[in-house]
Amino acid sequence: MGQVLVLGLISGGIYALFALGVVMVHRGTGVLTFANGEVGTAGLFLAALLVDGWTIPVPFIDNPTLPALPWALGALAAVAFAALLGCLFEVLVVRRMGVSDPVAVAVATVGLALFLLASELQIFGESPKELAAPVTGGPTIFGVIVTPTQIAGLLLAIALGFGLQAVLRRTDFGLGILAAAQDPAAVRLVGVPLSRISLTIWGAGAALAAIAALLVEPTVGILYPGYASELYVVGLAAAVIGGLNSLPGAVVGGCVLGIAQSAATRYLSDLHLPGLHFVVVLVVLLVVMLGRQLLPELIKRMDTAPSRAAEVSA
């Protein structure tokens, strides 16, 4: 059971980081974005270019190479690049769409994801690539070797989930983000420009996706076009489980899915079910959504049952 918990929390920390990006964008804009997984992948490819000094395809130049940089600088460049992509999307697409239906903007994020996926396939091809891990080894917990990047993923998710929640509730800018999706007029009343809030939200959501992709890659060991999008789907589910508007809820949702997947791998692996991890995600998501739908009615019936019993006895 200890191994299940450790492995689940390792995965859950990464899912939570993706989920935090989903919640940030949805809470401030009302949009459910589908692009940040591929934005994280694009940032990861940039980090690999900078850290490993890959040969890159450039027209009219034979085998151009980049000088190898330390992993930390490559990671910083990847996060900055992802944030820049998010900001450019907000300026060039979201802002031009004005007060469009959030569903229309969500469809536009699908277009961004497909554009990035096609660009990665064209530039880097389909073959998996490698990015060297920044550090190796780590402590052994319940028989599981936990690397520093895995520990950092979980701790960072918890710190951001609860820290950002406090920032949103205790600062004027944070209050502006909370009000942005529901009442744009209230945003202007607190003195924060709506355009700055939107730019910050999209940039921060994309940066969180890049951080998650960077922290999980040393565990997986390879990267390829569409790499982070597969994990991002689980992050979306974690955000829904957490309520879509709760940053701490996103952390809890990510950990719940991570532990559920770990338990299924441990106890149901003999069944040889294809796509077991995604089946677990769908089952947990369905149970949570049905629970939210049925729980209020159940509580109502439980509250009325004693009063009816008292009437009968009287």
N, C-alpha and C positions, 0 to 999 in steps of 0.2 A: 504493500500500500504506500510505503514511503517513496518508492521509485515512481509510482504513478503520480503522486502529488508533485514531486520535483520536476519530472518531465512535463507534466501539465502546466505548471507555473512558468517553465521556460518558454513553452509555446505560447501560453497565455499572455506573457509580457509583450511578445511581438504582435499578436493579434490586437492587444490593447492599444499599442502605438498607432496601428492603422485605424482602429476604431476612433481614437481621439481626433484624428484628422477628419474623419467622416462627421463626427459630432460638431467639431469647430465650424465646418462649412455649413452644416444643416442648421445649427443654432443661430448663426448670424445671417443666413440668407434664405433658409427654407428649402435649399437645394440639396438633393442627394447626389453627390458626385461619384462618378464611376471611373474617373481618369487617374486618380492619385496613385493607384497601384503601378500603372505604367510610367507615371512621372517618377516614382521611386526607382523603377528599373532603369530609366534613362540616367538618373543621377548615379546609379551604381555602375553603369557602363563608363561614365565619365571618370569615376574614381578609379576604375580598373585601368583606364587609359593613362591616368596620371601616376598611379602607384607602380604599375608594372612596366610602364614605358612601351606600350604596344605600338606596333606599326599600324598606321591609320591610312585609309584610302583617301588621297587628295588628288584631284585632277591635275595633270601635267607635272606631278612631282613623283619621282621614283622612291618608293619605300620610305616615306617620311616617318621618323620616330620621335617620340616625346621623351624628355629626360624623366627618369624615375623620381618620384617625390615620396616623402614619408607618408605612411598610411593616414595619419591625422590630417595632414594638409589635403590629401585626396578626398577624405571624408568631408572635410569642411567645404571643399569646392563642390562636392556632390550635393550637399544640403543647400548651399547657396544657389546652385544651378536649378535644383528642384523648386526652390522658392521663387526664383526668377520666372520659371515656366508658369507657376501658378499665378504670379502677378501679371505676366503677359496675357494669359488667358482671360484674366479679369478685365484688363484694359481693352484688349482687342475684340473680345467676344461678349463677355457678360455685360460690360458697361454699354456696349452698342445695342444690346438687346433691351436695355431699359427696364421697364416694369413687366417684362414678359412672365408668363406662367413659369413657376419653378420646374415644372415637368419639361418645358422646352429647353431650359438651361441644362437640365440633367441629360437630355438627349445630346446637347452640344458637348458635354463632357465625354460621352461615348465616342463622339467624333474625334476629340482630342486623343483619347486612348488608342483608337485605331490608327490615327496619324503617327503617333509615337511608335506603336508596334511595327507599322510598315517601315518607318525610318530605321528602326533598329535592325530589322531583317535585311534591309537593303545595305546597311553599312557594315554590320557585324556578321550577318549570316545566321543560320539556324543552329550551328554547332555550339555546344556549351563552352563557356569560357571559365577561367579561374581567376579569383582575386585572393591573394595571400592574406591570411588572417593576421591582425595586428599583434596578437599575443597567443601563445599556446599554453596548454595545461590548465590547471585550476584545481580547486578543492574537490574532494569526493564526498558526496552527500547521499546517504542510503545506497551506496554502490554506483552512483551516477557521477561521472566527471563533469563538473559544471564549469564552463569557461568564463573568463571575465566579461566577454561580450554578452553572454547569456544573463549573467547577473546584472550587468548594466541595463539590459533591455527591460527587465522586470522592475528594477528600482527606478529607472527613468519614467516608465509608464505610470507607476504609483505617484511619483513626485509631480509629474505633469498633470495627471488627472486631478489630484486634490489641490495642487498649487494653482493651476489655471482657474479652477473653480473659485478659489479665494480671490484671485485677481479680478475675475469677471464681476464678482459681487461687491468688491470694495473700492473700485476705481471708477472714475467717470468714463474712461475709455471702455472698461469692461462692461459697465452698465449700458453703454452705447451699443456694444455687440449684442447684449441680451435683448435689446429693444429693436435692433435693426430689422429683423425679419417680421416682427409683428407690427411695429409702429415707427416708421421712418421719421415722422414728425417729432417723436420723443427724442430721437437721436440728436436732432438739431437743437432741441431745447437744452440738452446737457452740454452743448458747445462742441460736439465732436463731428467733423465732416463725414457724411455718409460714405463718400468715395474712399476716404482713407480707411474706414472700417472695412469696407468690402475688399480693398486691396490687401489689408493685413490678414483677413480671414483666409482668402484664397492662397496667399503666400505661406501662411503658417500651416495650413492643411497639407500643402504639397511638401513642405519641409519635414513634417512629421512622417510622411510616407517614406521619404528618403532615409531618415534616421532608422526607421524600422527595417528597411531593406538592407542597410549597411550592417545592422546588428545581427540579422538572421543569416546573412550570407556565409559568415565563417562556419556556421553549423551545417549548412547545406553543402558548402564547398564549391559550388558552381553557380553560374548565372547565365541566362539566355533570354531572348526576347519573350516577354510575357511572364517572366519569372516571379515578380512581386505581385502581379495581378491575381495569381492563384491564391496567394496568401491574403490579398486585399479583400477577396470575396468573403473569407471567414471574418475579416475585420468588419465588413459591412454587417454581417450577421451579429457580431458582438455588439456593435453600436445599436442595432435594433433591440437586442436583448436588454441592453442597458437603458433603453428608453429614447434613444436618438437625440435627446436634449440634455443628457447628464454626462458630464465628463467622468466623475467617479463611477457612474454606471457603466461607462464604456470599459473602464479597467476591470470591473467585476465581470462584465460580459465576456471579455477576452479570457480571463482566468477560468471562468466556468467552461467555456468551449475547449480551452486547452486541457483542462483536467478530464473533461468528458471524452475527448479524443484519445488521451493517454490511457484511460481506463478501458476504452473499447479495444485499443490495440493490444492491451495486456490480456484481457479476458475473452475477447471475441475473435482473436486472430485465427483460431482453429476453424472458424466458419468459412474463411477464404472469400469473404464478400468483396466484390469489386467496388472501389470508391468508398471504403468504409468511413474514412474521415469525413467526407462530405455528407454521407448518410447520417452520421452522428450530428453534424451541424444542423441539418434539416430537421431532425427529430427534436433536438433541444430547442430550436427556434420555434417549431410548431407547438411544443408543450408550453413554452413561455407565452406565446401569443394567445393560445387558448386559455391559459391560466388568467391572463389579464382580462380576457373577455368574460370569463365565467366567475372569477373571484368576487366582483362586486355583487352579483346576483346571489352567490352563495352566502356572503356575509349578510346580505339583506334578509335572506330566508332564516338564517340563524338568529338574527335579532328579533324577527317576528315570531319565531317558534315559541319562546318562553311566554310571550304575551298571550298567545292563543291558548297555551296550556293553562294559564291562569284564568282565562275566561271560561274554559270548560269546567275547571274545578269549582269556580264560583257558581 
